[in-house]
């Protein structure tokens, strides 16, 4: 398979950056998208050129670090998978593929296709946790009965991998789906109710401080989320936030 790659190259955060064209051949349909970039980088290194920087880690669809904007779509043309699980059979011989970093004010570009997503970490630090003293004789969590429907919904929210596709695909660069997933995974469980008020207030405050945009419920975030996080979580977070605000 022969392809033409149009890749965003930016040497550092201060560089203006530009799209650079790279022809490539010998690509097999069974290759993952990241393997294709590995092939390109090997060729660039052998020529003495600077390889393309991109984020990756587990390559198993778990860590969320492989966040690329491919042909105008977060994680590319397939659905329900991150970039590392996208295969080249989704493209045709002779295709031109545009590859860019996630674009958002809160996700500044570090180099080439790598962006700084530490804003998500700071939101998590603001309230995305449960404070439990595990010293001594902690109560076994399995002794707390939880309705299966609630447990299933909490688990569905917890599958969010924090990749940032929701931000990249939103016209407002909103992080509402990410924050809502993190709020929901605790709001649905009794262990998370103890700190529910502070959690949602602190996480939303930090989200706003990071410069993410507002949600206008267009639903693009749910469509391109690799884990299919539902918009219902945003509704739940809004209810949690209203309740917490009324409590003062």
KAHU-V112383 format. One record per run of one state. SS is the DSSP state (A for helix, B for strand, O for the rest). FROM is the first residue (numbers start at 0). LEN is the number of residues. If there is no record, write none. Layout:
BEGIN
ss=SS from=FROM len=LEN
ss=SS from=FROM len=LEN
END
This chain:
BEGIN
ss=O from=0 len=2
ss=B from=2 len=7
ss=O from=9 len=8
ss=B from=17 len=7
ss=O from=24 len=7
ss=B from=31 len=1
ss=A from=32 len=14
ss=O from=46 len=22
ss=B from=68 len=2
ss=O from=70 len=2
ss=B from=72 len=2
ss=O from=74 len=8
ss=A from=82 len=3
ss=O from=85 len=1
ss=B from=86 len=1
ss=A from=87 len=3
ss=O from=90 len=5
ss=B from=95 len=5
ss=O from=100 len=8
ss=B from=108 len=3
ss=O from=111 len=2
ss=B from=113 len=2
ss=O from=115 len=2
ss=A from=117 len=10
ss=O from=127 len=13
ss=A from=140 len=3
ss=O from=143 len=4
ss=A from=147 len=11
ss=O from=158 len=6
ss=A from=164 len=5
ss=O from=169 len=4
ss=B from=173 len=1
ss=O from=174 len=1
ss=A from=175 len=12
ss=O from=187 len=2
ss=A from=189 len=4
ss=O from=193 len=2
ss=A from=195 len=14
ss=O from=209 len=3
ss=B from=212 len=1
ss=O from=213 len=6
ss=A from=219 len=5
ss=O from=224 len=7
ss=A from=231 len=16
ss=O from=247 len=1
END
